[in-house]
Amino acid sequence: MRRLALAAALWLSLAWTASAQSMPEMHDMDHGAHSASPPATSESSSTEPDMDSMHREHATDADSDEVAGNQPAPEPPGDHAADSIFDPAAMGAAREQLRKEHGRSLISKVMVNLGEYRVQDKGDQGYRWEGEARIGGNINRLVLKSEGEGVVSSGLDSAELQALYSRAVTPFFDLQAGVRQDFEPTTRRTYATLGFEGLAPYWFLTQGALFVSDHGDVLARFEGSYDIRLFQRLILQPQAEINLAAQDVPEAGVGAGLSSIELGLRLRYELRREFAPYVGFSYDQVYGETADLARASGDGSSDYGFVVGLRAWF
């Protein structure tokens, strides 16, 4: 019995010693397996896909296909469900009217920019008008412009009428070409006209024109105005006009160069958007040869006056 116990103790000690010697080797083997990466073989590196080539192939596929959102629009349907319920002729007329109201409509407007009575600095009483009528679409229009002035005691000083073809060349500007006819009591001339009209940045309304008469006279005119909305219906409008001439036209009282400048300031109240009475002040100044011609005829080189008038459109 004693021998059996000694043999069992000897076997246990040998087993524990062998286990203790093998544990460090296993510990080193486990950490080595975690830290070391397997060597890449030539077979695995040759079969691994190239990322650059994959990107190139993807780009080629995207270029060959239509980009979403850029495909051509489909053809409009030729059949209309409403035609099966209502009279097809009536529905066709309704669709044509709808197309006209969305870009093919014929629009007309008559605008009286200035229609005023003027008390001048010398006590004379004068009058003036400026307006236009237009008819057409969004791109092409026929425009008639008229302006003139006179003195109550002596009659009409100047009057003109322009017939113009106007075409929109940008969303804010029109190019105009046509004919101008003067109806002054002392001289009557016909001019070929080329000009522009539009809304400049910051809401400045501008227009200009070049005139060439049947006598070879060359004139130019530039105008600008700006609406200052003091209140919802009360508007202050400064305005300026510059007239130029390429040569002397004594019979028309115009000299070469800068012939005249007109400045105005008018305050209007819109009783309705299309009906606005106003009061204001205007100042005229002639220069150079034009001033000499004015003094030779007994007139001054400058003039100012208070105005009251009406601006309207329909």
Secondary structure, 3 states (H helix, E strand, C coil): CHHHHHHHHHHHHHHHHHHHHHHHHHHHHHHHHHHCCCCCCHHHHHHCCCHHHHHHHHHHHHHHCCCCCCCCCCCCCCCCHHHHCCCHHHHHHHHHHHHHHHHHCCEEEEEEEEEEEEEECCCCEEEEEEEEEEEECCCEEEEEEEEEEEECCCEEEEEEEEEEEEEECCCCEEEEEEEEEECCCCCCCEEEEEEEEEEECCCEEEEEEEEEECCCCEEEEEEEEECEECCCCEEEEEEEEEEEECCCEHHHCECCEEEEEEEEEEEEECCECCEEEEEEEEEEEECHHHHHHHHHCCCCCEEEEEEEEEEEEC
